[in-house]
Amino acid sequence: MLVQVKKIIIKIASIDFVRTAIEEEVDLSAFKEKPSLEVIAGVFLIILSSLLGWPAVAVSGVLAVKLDEPLIAVIGGPVVYGFSYLVFWLGMYFSGARYSLISFRWLTRVTMEKMLRWIGTQKA
């Protein structure tokens, strides 16, 4: 079983994305740069989507009970939640793509280096 795990780790390490992340010694230094207005707007939208999501669904449920109108919750809840989902993805479009890729490359490098050290194919 351990031999199979080692083979899988070596196979994953040979993927171009993983190999270049290790070779380029990817780090998180990009997060030290001052964020652009686009990134700030994107983060704001992501936070706004969190405020719109489940809290707004809960408010629509409370309103439905208070006003004795179940359609407020039945229709309003999913509509508000769907809108918050769109706001989230708009925020990701503005800010997330670049920083998500940087974070994912760094996490890939760190994880694979630890796995390769664990199986004994890379120095510490």
C-alpha positions in Angstrom: 0.0 0.0 0.0 2.8 2.4 0.9 4.5 1.8 -2.4 1.2 2.7 -4.2 1.0 6.0 -2.2 4.6 6.8 -3.1 3.8 6.2 -6.8 0.8 8.4 -6.6 2.8 11.2 -4.9 5.5 11.0 -7.6 2.9 11.0 -10.4 1.2 14.1 -8.9 4.7 15.8 -8.5 5.2 15.3 -12.3 2.2 17.4 -13.2 3.3 20.7 -14.9 1.4 22.9 -12.4 2.9 21.2 -9.4 6.4 20.9 -10.9 6.6 24.6 -11.8 5.2 25.7 -8.4 8.0 23.7 -6.8 10.7 24.9 -9.2 9.7 28.6 -9.0 9.5 28.3 -5.2 6.2 30.1 -5.2 5.5 32.2 -2.1 2.9 34.6 -0.9 4.9 37.8 -1.4 2.2 39.1 -3.8 0.0 39.7 -0.7 2.5 42.3 0.5 1.6 44.6 -2.4 -1.0 47.3 -1.9 -4.3 46.0 -3.3 -5.8 47.8 -6.3 -9.2 49.4 -6.2 -10.6 46.4 -8.2 -9.4 44.0 -5.5 -10.9 46.2 -2.7 -14.2 46.4 -4.6 -14.1 42.6 -5.0 -13.5 41.9 -1.4 -16.3 44.4 -0.5 -18.7 42.4 -2.8 -17.7 39.1 -1.2 -18.4 40.5 2.3 -21.6 42.0 1.0 -22.7 38.6 -0.4 -22.1 37.1 3.1 -24.4 39.7 4.6 -27.0 39.1 1.9 -27.0 35.3 2.0 -28.5 33.4 4.9 -29.3 36.4 7.0 -31.5 37.8 4.2 -33.2 34.3 3.9 -33.8 34.3 7.6 -35.3 37.8 7.4 -37.6 36.8 4.6 -38.7 33.9 6.8 -39.4 36.1 9.7 -41.3 38.6 7.5 -43.3 35.7 6.0 -44.4 34.7 9.5 -45.1 38.2 10.8 -47.1 39.2 7.7 -48.7 35.8 7.3 -47.5 35.6 3.7 -45.6 32.4 3.1 -44.8 33.4 -0.5 -42.3 35.9 0.9 -40.2 33.1 2.2 -41.0 30.6 -0.6 -40.1 33.0 -3.4 -38.1 35.8 -1.6 -35.7 33.4 0.2 -34.3 31.7 -2.9 -34.3 34.9 -4.9 -32.3 36.8 -2.3 -30.0 33.9 -1.8 -29.5 33.6 -5.6 -28.7 37.3 -5.8 -26.1 36.9 -3.0 -24.5 34.1 -4.9 -24.2 36.3 -8.0 -22.7 39.1 -5.9 -20.2 36.6 -4.5 -19.1 35.5 -7.9 -18.9 39.1 -9.1 -16.6 39.8 -6.1 -14.5 36.7 -7.0 -14.3 37.9 -10.6 -12.9 41.3 -9.4 -10.5 40.1 -6.7 -10.3 36.4 -6.3 -8.8 35.0 -9.5 -5.3 36.3 -9.1 -5.0 35.8 -5.4 -6.7 32.4 -5.5 -4.2 31.2 -8.0 -1.3 32.5 -6.0 -2.6 30.9 -2.8 -3.4 27.6 -4.6 0.1 27.5 -6.2 1.7 28.2 -2.8 -0.4 25.5 -1.1 0.4 23.0 -3.8 4.2 23.7 -3.4 4.2 23.4 0.3 2.0 20.3 0.4 4.0 18.5 -2.3 7.3 19.4 -0.8 6.1 17.9 2.5 4.8 14.7 0.8 8.0 14.3 -1.2 10.1 14.7 2.0 7.8 12.1 3.6 8.5 9.5 1.0 12.2 10.5 1.0 12.6 11.8 -2.5 13.4 15.5 -1.6 15.8 17.0 1.0 14.4 19.0 3.9 
